[in-house]
Amino acid sequence: MNKAVGFCLYILAFHFSSDTQSDPDFSIVARVEAFIAGWGLDEALRRSEAYLNAGADAILMHSKKSDPSDIEAFIKAWNNQVQLRFICRVLK
């Protein structure tokens, strides 16, 4: 399955799960791996927007870089559309 078809199927399933959400203390956090896969900022934004439109309450963004440049670029471009969560990479 190519990445576009897989992503579309995932968004469809994600949309149905957010529609059935009934507990106000439950939230759906969409994990975006565009930076991990090497697809860049535009793809990270496209996927985040799709998750937001499908009902995500927050976006989990992470990068495999040892500096915060991907995350900083995403924050600047995202413009506070929904809550963000981040995974910090600790290097030894």
C-alpha positions, -999 to 999 in steps of 0.1 A, spaced: 0 0 0 15 34 -9 17 61 17 -12 82 3 -36 53 4 -25 42 38 -28 78 52 -63 82 37 -75 50 53 -60 60 86 -78 94 85 -111 77 77 -107 54 108 -95 84 129 -126 104 119 -150 76 129 -132 72 163 -135 109 170 -172 109 161 -179 82 187 -161 101 215 -185 105 244 -163 110 275 -154 147 280 -121 136 298 -110 116 267 -91 133 240 -76 121 207 -40 130 200 -28 125 165 9 114 161 25 129 130 57 112 118 64 133 87 97 146 101 107 111 113 101 98 77 120 126 62 90 142 44 95 177 57 74 206 70 48 208 42 39 171 47 38 176 85 14 205 81 -8 187 56 -11 156 78 -17 177 109 -45 197 91 -61 164 80 -60 151 116 -75 184 129 -103 182 103 -109 146 113 -115 155 149 -81 155 166 -79 173 200 -41 177 198 -12 170 175 19 150 187 49 161 166 84 148 168 116 148 149 147 126 148 170 157 146 192 165 175 182 202 173 147 218 176 146 232 141 119 210 127 97 216 158 103 253 158 94 256 121 62 236 127 52 257 156 57 289 136 37 276 106 10 258 127 -2 291 143 -19 275 174 -47 258 155 -50 231 182 -29 219 212 5 205 204 25 178 221 61 171 215 86 142 220 120 154 230 150 134 220 177 130 246 212 123 232 240 109 253 
